[in-house]
Protein backbone atom coordinates (compact mmCIF):
# COMPACT_ATOMS: atom_id res chain seq x y z
CA UNK A 1 0.00 0.00 0.00
CA UNK A 2 2.72 2.49 0.97
CA UNK A 3 4.87 1.54 -2.04
CA UNK A 4 1.94 2.10 -4.42
CA UNK A 5 1.27 5.52 -2.90
CA UNK A 6 4.93 6.52 -3.24
CA UNK A 7 4.97 5.30 -6.85
CA UNK A 8 1.78 7.25 -7.62
CA UNK A 9 3.26 10.44 -6.12
CA UNK A 10 6.39 10.00 -8.22
CA UNK A 11 4.29 9.34 -11.35
CA UNK A 12 2.36 12.58 -10.78
CA UNK A 13 5.58 14.55 -10.25
CA UNK A 14 7.21 13.01 -13.34
CA UNK A 15 4.11 13.79 -15.42
CA UNK A 16 4.16 17.41 -14.28
CA UNK A 17 7.85 17.72 -15.12
CA UNK A 18 7.18 16.22 -18.55
CA UNK A 19 4.41 18.73 -19.17
CA UNK A 20 6.89 21.57 -18.50
CA UNK A 21 9.26 20.37 -21.23
CA UNK A 22 9.41 21.23 -24.91
CA UNK A 23 6.48 20.34 -27.15
CA UNK A 24 8.39 17.43 -28.67
CA UNK A 25 10.91 15.11 -27.01
CA UNK A 26 12.67 11.94 -27.98
CA UNK A 27 11.72 8.94 -25.87
CA UNK A 28 15.23 9.11 -24.38
CA UNK A 29 14.77 12.75 -23.36
CA UNK A 30 11.40 11.96 -21.80
CA UNK A 31 12.92 9.02 -19.94
CA UNK A 32 15.72 11.27 -18.64
CA UNK A 33 13.09 13.55 -17.12
CA UNK A 34 11.14 10.63 -15.64
CA UNK A 35 14.32 9.01 -14.26
CA UNK A 36 15.21 12.28 -12.54
CA UNK A 37 12.19 11.58 -10.31
CA UNK A 38 12.63 7.80 -9.97
CA UNK A 39 14.62 5.02 -11.58
CA UNK A 40 11.81 2.49 -10.96
CA UNK A 41 10.49 0.99 -14.20
CA UNK A 42 6.94 1.11 -12.78
CA UNK A 43 7.19 4.89 -12.50
CA UNK A 44 8.33 5.24 -16.12
CA UNK A 45 5.66 2.97 -17.59
CA UNK A 46 2.87 4.41 -15.44
CA UNK A 47 3.92 7.99 -16.21
CA UNK A 48 3.76 7.42 -19.96
CA UNK A 49 0.50 5.46 -19.75
CA UNK A 50 -1.19 8.02 -17.49
CA UNK A 51 0.05 10.88 -19.66
CA UNK A 52 -1.51 9.26 -22.73
CA UNK A 53 -4.75 8.44 -20.90
CA UNK A 54 -5.10 12.05 -19.71
CA UNK A 55 -4.31 13.42 -23.18
CA UNK A 56 -1.17 15.19 -21.93
CA UNK A 57 1.25 13.31 -24.17
CA UNK A 58 1.16 11.32 -27.39
CA UNK A 59 3.76 8.70 -28.33
CA UNK A 60 4.57 8.39 -32.01
CA UNK A 61 7.62 6.91 -33.77
CA UNK A 62 10.05 7.19 -30.84
CA UNK A 63 8.86 10.73 -30.11
CA UNK A 64 6.82 12.11 -27.23
CA UNK A 65 4.58 15.07 -28.03
CA UNK A 66 3.38 17.28 -25.18
CA UNK A 67 -0.24 18.02 -26.10
CA UNK A 68 -1.41 19.98 -23.07
CA UNK A 69 0.10 21.48 -19.99
CA UNK A 70 -1.52 20.67 -16.68
CA UNK A 71 -2.50 23.80 -14.77
CA UNK A 72 -0.23 23.98 -11.74
CA UNK A 73 2.27 26.40 -10.35
CA UNK A 74 5.94 25.67 -9.90
CA UNK A 75 9.03 27.48 -8.76
CA UNK A 76 12.66 27.04 -9.60
CA UNK A 77 14.96 27.38 -6.62
CA UNK A 78 18.68 27.93 -7.09
CA UNK A 79 21.33 27.40 -4.42
CA UNK A 80 24.97 26.54 -4.05
CA UNK A 81 25.78 22.88 -3.61
CA UNK A 82 28.16 20.16 -4.61
CA UNK A 83 26.20 17.44 -6.40
CA UNK A 84 25.57 15.65 -9.67
CA UNK A 85 22.78 16.78 -11.99
CA UNK A 86 19.88 14.34 -11.77
CA UNK A 87 19.30 14.48 -15.52
CA UNK A 88 22.78 14.35 -17.08
CA UNK A 89 25.01 13.33 -14.15
CA UNK A 90 27.41 16.25 -14.62
CA UNK A 91 29.08 17.61 -11.47
CA UNK A 92 27.49 20.96 -10.49
CA UNK A 93 28.13 23.64 -7.90
CA UNK A 94 25.01 25.72 -8.54
CA UNK A 95 21.95 23.51 -8.14
CA UNK A 96 18.49 24.20 -9.52
CA UNK A 97 15.42 22.50 -8.08
CA UNK A 98 11.87 22.42 -9.45
CA UNK A 99 9.35 22.79 -6.63
CA UNK A 100 5.82 21.64 -7.43
CA UNK A 101 3.23 21.66 -4.66
CA UNK A 102 5.91 21.34 -2.00
CA UNK A 103 7.72 18.49 -3.76
CA UNK A 104 11.28 19.28 -4.79
CA UNK A 105 12.89 17.60 -7.78
CA UNK A 106 16.57 17.99 -8.51
CA UNK A 107 19.30 18.98 -8.37
CA UNK A 108 19.70 20.02 -12.00
CA UNK A 109 22.43 21.99 -13.72
CA UNK A 110 21.69 25.21 -15.58
CA UNK A 111 21.40 23.55 -19.01
CA UNK A 112 19.15 20.74 -17.78
CA UNK A 113 16.82 23.04 -15.84
CA UNK A 114 16.35 25.08 -19.02
CA UNK A 115 15.58 21.88 -20.93
CA UNK A 116 13.08 20.69 -18.33
CA UNK A 117 11.27 23.99 -17.78
CA UNK A 118 10.88 25.34 -21.32
N, C-alpha and C positions, 0 to 999 in steps of 0.2 A: 504494500500500500504506500509506504513512504517513498520507495524507489520510483513508483509510477508517478507520484506527485512531483518529485524532483525532476524526473524526465520531462513531464508536461511543462513545468516552469521553464526548463531549458529550451524546449521546443518553442514556446511562446517568445522567449527572448531572441532566439536565433531567427525566428520568422520576422520579428520587428527589425532586427539588424539587416536582414535581407531586403526588407522593404525600403530601407534607407539608401540602398546601393543604387548604382547606375540602372538604367532601364533594361540593359541587356548584359548578361554575364555568361562566361563559360561555366560549365558544370564544375570545373576545378575551382574557379573563383568563388562560386557559390558555396562549395564545400569548405573552402578556406574560411569563409565567414562563419559557417555553421560550426566548424571545428574550433573556432576561437571561443565558442560557448561551451562545447563539450566534444570529446573525442568518441563518445559512445555511438555505435552504429544505429541504435534505436532512435537517437535524437536526430541524426541526419535523415533517416528514412521518414520518420514522422513529420519532420519539418517540411520536407518537400511534398509529402502527401497532403498535409494540412493546408499548405500554401496553395496547392492546386485546388483542393476542395473549396476553399474560401474565395477562389478567384483572384488571389494575390499574385500568383506566379503561373507561368505556363512553360512546360518543358517541350523543347522541339529541337531535334538534331544536335544534341550535345550543347544546347544553349538554354539558359534560363531567362525568361522575359518577365520583368516586374510589371504587372498590369495595373495594380492599384497600390496606393500607400495607405496603410492603416492610420487612422487619426490617433496620434498619441504625441506627447511632448517628450523631448529628450534634451539632455545637456551633454556637452563635451567638457570634461574636466582635465586640466593639464597640470602636472606636477613633476618635480624632479624625482628621479628614481634610478635604480640600476637594475635593469630587468631585460628580458627578451620579449620582443613583440609577439603577441599571441597569434598574429596572422602569418608573418613571414619568418619569425625566429631570429631576426637581426637584433643585436645588442643595442639597447637604447638607454639614454640618460634622461631624456625628457619623455615622460609617459603621458599618453592621452587615454582617457577612459570615457566610454559612452555610458551615461546613466539614464536608464529608462525605468520609471516608476520605482525608484529606489534601488533597482538592481544595477550593479556596476559590471561592465564588461571591458576587459582589457588586461594588461596594458597594450597599447598600440603605438607604433612609431608615427611620425608626422605623415609619411606617404601613405601608410595603411589607413590611418584615420580619415584621410581625404578620400581614399577609395571607398571606404565603408559608408561614409556619411554624405555622399554626393547628392 
